[in-house]
Amino acid sequence: MRCPYCSQTSTRVVDSRLPEPGDVVRRRRECGSCGSRFTTHERAEAVALTVLKRDGRPEAFDRDKLLGGLLRAATKRPVRIEQLEGVADEIAQEVRRAGGELGAERVGELALRGLIGVDRVAAIRFASVYRRFDDLAEFEAELRRLETEPELGADQLPLHVAEAPGPGRVPSAPEGSIPSPRGPRPRRRNTQETKRRGHAEHP
């Protein structure tokens, strides 16, 4: 780093701090020639992510566009948006690991596998659009392939699955469900009515 006061390059870092956003490092430097101190801000160079279309055309990777497709596939499904954002973030990370460039077919495959771990119905919806099936047989083959994918782990159970009651416990009604109607309570007899019936039975 060149000193802004004497233009010499013999500088050293005397202090480094990471601000709240976490993407910029603030450094205090000292010039070994004139002794002046100055501040620099360093930021990692962002790698442009690219998706190669089926015809070979490069296109900028758009996380929001990918997330929109995942949201459409999961419409009216018991899926949290955080789960879909996690799938999109993992795909973006995979593109980075591949050197910043990945084929569109591979991106679609990663999205499909991510949805399988979140919701199978959403995965089937996504596959019906992403795969562009020519006939029903291809779509049925894809359904069979999805059925062979591993099930969700025990720690990834959907939110709507209730915990099984333990021994001796009465299962509670699911939240939001309509409780079962109670039958009519037996009518209580007052004391005088009971006495009258007792006299009638034992004259």
Secondary structure, DSSP 4 states (H G I P E B T S, - for coil): ---TTT----EEEEEEE--TTSSEEEEEEEETTT--EEEEEEEPPPPPPEEE-TTS-EEE--HHHHHHHHHHHTTTSS--HHHHHHHHHHHHHHHHHTTSEEEHHHHHHHHHHHHHTT-HHHHHHHHHHHS--SSHHHHHHHHHHHHTSPPPPGGG--TTPPPPP-TTPPPPPPTTPPPPPPPPPPPPPPHHHHHHHHHHH--
